Amino acid sequence: MPLYLSKFSYTPETWARLISNPEDRRKAAQTYIESVGGKLHGFWYAFGAHDGYNLWEAPDNVSMAAVALAISGGGALSSLETTVLLSVEETMEALAKADEIQYHPPGS
């Protein structure tokens, strides 16, 4: 199954709710991804441009997109970015296929 890395940030209102009522959001994230047949591999909070990161496994892009849309639509996040991760083997396969493509730069 494909792996996905999500970067998210909470709204100030969400942080206020979590401060007044601390909650382990890993449990919720796990429930969401398991509902589409996936698995949560990790959940981290961070300093910097994003408040946290998730590593997910999902059966396919549509399933992961459904989870991301459901979470985004909930209003607790100010941003959510999800990246499909490729294994080294998948990248090697893509490199082999890229070698077969006859690309020509613009103007050449």
C-alpha positions as CSV (number, residue, x, y, z in Angstrom):
1,M,0.0,0.0,0.0
2,P,1.2,3.5,-0.7
3,L,2.6,5.7,2.0
4,Y,1.6,9.4,2.5
5,L,3.2,12.2,4.5
6,S,0.8,14.9,5.8
7,K,1.9,18.2,7.2
8,F,-0.8,20.1,9.2
9,S,-1.4,23.2,11.2
10,Y,-4.2,23.8,13.7
11,T,-6.3,26.9,13.9
12,P,-5.8,29.1,17.0
13,E,-9.2,28.0,18.1
14,T,-8.2,24.4,18.0
15,W,-5.1,25.0,20.0
16,A,-7.2,26.8,22.6
17,R,-9.6,23.8,22.8
18,L,-6.6,21.5,23.2
19,I,-5.1,23.6,25.9
20,S,-8.3,23.6,27.9
21,N,-9.0,20.0,27.2
22,P,-5.8,18.1,26.2
23,E,-6.5,15.2,23.9
24,D,-4.3,12.6,22.1
25,R,-5.2,13.2,18.5
26,R,-3.4,10.1,17.3
27,K,-6.4,8.1,18.3
28,A,-8.7,10.1,16.1
29,A,-6.2,10.0,13.2
30,Q,-5.9,6.2,13.5
31,T,-9.7,5.9,13.4
32,Y,-10.0,8.0,10.3
33,I,-7.3,6.1,8.3
34,E,-8.5,2.6,9.5
35,S,-12.0,3.5,8.3
36,V,-10.7,3.3,4.7
37,G,-8.5,0.2,5.3
38,G,-5.3,2.1,6.0
39,K,-2.9,2.4,8.9
40,L,-1.3,5.3,10.8
41,H,2.4,4.8,11.1
42,G,3.3,7.9,13.0
43,F,2.0,11.2,14.4
44,W,4.3,14.0,15.5
45,Y,4.0,17.6,16.6
46,A,6.8,20.0,15.6
47,F,8.1,23.5,15.7
48,G,8.3,25.4,12.5
49,A,6.1,26.0,9.5
50,H,3.7,23.2,10.4
51,D,2.3,22.1,13.8
52,G,2.5,18.4,13.0
53,Y,3.2,15.5,10.7
54,N,1.5,12.2,10.0
55,L,2.8,9.1,8.2
56,W,-0.1,7.1,6.8
57,E,-0.6,4.0,4.7
58,A,-3.7,3.8,2.5
59,P,-5.0,1.4,-0.1
60,D,-5.0,4.0,-2.8
61,N,-5.0,7.8,-3.6
62,V,-8.8,8.0,-3.5
63,S,-8.9,6.5,0.0
64,M,-6.2,8.9,1.3
65,A,-7.9,11.9,-0.4
66,A,-11.2,11.0,1.3
67,V,-9.5,11.0,4.7
68,A,-7.7,14.3,3.9
69,L,-11.0,15.9,2.7
70,A,-12.9,14.7,5.8
71,I,-10.2,16.1,8.1
72,S,-9.9,19.4,6.2
73,G,-13.6,19.8,6.1
74,G,-13.9,19.5,9.9
75,G,-12.6,23.1,10.4
76,A,-9.9,22.3,13.1
77,L,-7.0,22.8,10.7
78,S,-5.7,25.9,9.0
79,S,-3.7,23.8,6.5
80,L,-3.2,20.2,5.5
81,E,-0.7,19.1,2.8
82,T,-0.4,15.5,1.8
83,T,2.5,14.0,-0.2
84,V,2.5,10.6,-1.9
85,L,5.8,8.9,-0.9
86,L,7.6,6.6,-3.4
87,S,9.7,3.7,-2.4
88,V,13.3,3.4,-3.7
89,E,12.0,0.5,-5.9
90,E,9.2,2.6,-7.3
91,T,11.7,5.4,-8.0
92,M,14.0,3.0,-9.8
93,E,11.1,1.8,-11.9
94,A,10.2,5.4,-12.7
95,L,13.8,6.1,-13.7
96,A,13.8,3.2,-16.1
97,K,10.5,4.4,-17.7
98,A,11.8,8.0,-17.9
99,D,14.8,6.8,-19.9
100,E,12.3,5.5,-22.5
101,I,10.6,8.8,-22.9
102,Q,11.8,11.0,-25.7
103,Y,11.6,14.4,-24.0
104,H,12.5,17.5,-25.9
105,P,12.9,20.8,-24.1
106,P,10.8,23.8,-25.3
107,G,12.4,25.4,-28.4
108,S,14.6,22.4,-29.3
